[in-house]
Amino acid sequence: LLFLASTVHATIIVSRESSSAIHYGDGLEVNISIFNNESRDKTITVYEQAQDAAFIHPSQPSYKISRNQIPYFKWQFSLPAYQIRVLSYQVKPLTIGEFRSAPTKVVVDGEIYYSDSLKVQVMCIVDGVCGSGENFLNCAEDCTSGRADGICDNLVDLRCDPDCSFDVDCAKKEISFWEKVQLFFAQLFS
């Protein structure tokens, strides 16, 4: 009961929201909400890591740190008592799959508060074209086996995959009737 009471009366409450899934090439809007649950104004500093994405708005990060040049957004502002402020930014994830971002860090009076981590599924655009960023692993609907997509799918399917250094399908020009039957049943039950 004591733990619940201290959680309800937290000084600062931080949350972060975004879509749970987008298509590759789409922009992702992220909203960070900060609530001042105290009876006095607070000076708030917010740090948001924005890695593996192109910047839409703002168009540049506030700064970059470390040898890896990890980009961050930074905001600093005064937040009146019992007020909420929502910060928004837009990025475009650079790859298909799961886009992740570390928790938002909020510093107030020397204390640190965090949001949850951000996880967004970036899906391929199923349009019959094996396009930029798509391959057999992340967009099998468009990038069927045997296509030049940067991935050696290593399937025995009578399609010579140009991405493989060795593909048994490239080595065989003709296969026997029984090999065709075996291949048919292997594909049927896989």
C-alpha positions, 0 to 999 in steps of 0.5 A: 500500500505504501508503494502504491501511494508513492507511485500515485504521488510521483513528482514527475510522470513521463509517458511516450506514445506512437503508432505500434506499426508503420510501413517502411518509408512512412514517418513515425510521430512520437509524443512525449508527455510530461506531467508536473505533479507538484505544487510548484513550477519545475525546470524540466530537461528532456533527452531523447535518443533518435538512432537508426532513423532519418529526421523529419521534424526537427530536421536535425538532432540537438547533438550527438555523443560518443564515437558512434555519433548517437543522435539525441533531441534535447528540450529544456523548459519550465513546467507550471505546477499540475500542468502537462507538456507534450513534446512531439517529433517525427522520424523515418526508420531506416530499416524494415523490422522492429524499430527500437528507441531507448527510454526517454530521460527526464531530469528534474532537480537532479532526479531522473525519470524515464519513460518506457522503451519504444518498439514499433514494427516497420512493415514492408510495402507489399506491392510486387516489387522487391524494393529498397530495404526489402529482402527474402527475410523481411518481405518474402511477399515481394522478394521471393526465393532466388531474387537478387536481394542481398540475402542468400535464402539457401533453399532447394527450389530450382531457383538459382539465388545470385546472392549465394556463393554456392547454391545447389540450384545453380549447380544443377541444370537438369534434375531427374523425375524423382528429384522433381517429385521429392522437391514437389513434396518438400515444398508442399509440406514445408 
